[in-house]
């Protein structure tokens, strides 16, 4: 998936807009960030609940890895 593919999916969600945060694109709905494109748009970050994160990591262990530190522990 390219950065443009990810962008298209994110912006396809109702109310989603693209902004910038800390020098990289982010995607927001209702004023809250739900996803970001990182590292030259070759990686993405998603805001997930801890349960959603565990489920994705179990289903796709080579694709989904948690963020380091507190961000990863929170989902």
N, C-alpha and C positions, 0 to 999 in steps of 0.2 A: 504494500500500500504506500502510495506517495503522500507527501504533505498535502497536495491538492486533493487527493482522494479523501483524506481525513477531514480536510476543510469542508468539502462538499457534504460529507456525512454530518459533521457537527452543525453546519449552517442549515441543514435540512430539518433540524429539530425546531419545533414551534417556539418562536420568540428568541431564537439564538442570534447573537451578533458577535462579530469578531472585533477584538480590541488588542491592545498590547500591554504586557506586564513584564517588568524586569528584562526588557529587550527581546522578548519572543511573543509570538501570537498566542492569544488566549481566546476562549469562547465562553460567552456568558449568556445566561437566561435569568430574567428577573434580577439583574444586577449582580449575580453571583457567578464566579468562575466554575465551570464544570469540566473543562479540558484545556490543555495547552499543547502546542507543538514545541518540541525541544531539539537541541543539537542539530542545527541545520535542517530541521524538519524531517529528520530520519527517525526520531523517537517522539512519542506523545505521552502526556500525563493525563490521567483521568481521575476525577474525584469520585471515589466509590465508598460505600459503607464497608466496614470490616468483613461482613458476611459476603458481599459481592466480590470483594478482593480475594477472599479465600476460595470462592467458587471458581473464579477465573483462573487462579493459580493452579488449582487442582485439575481443571479441564485443559489448560494450556501451559504447562510448567516451563516450557522453553520460550514462551512469548511474553508472559506477564511476570514482571518482577516488581516488588514493592519499592517505593522510594526509600532512601536511607533515613534513619533516625525516626523522630516522632511522626513525620508525615507518613511514612510507610506503616507504622504501627496503628495509625488512626484509620487506615483504609484507603 
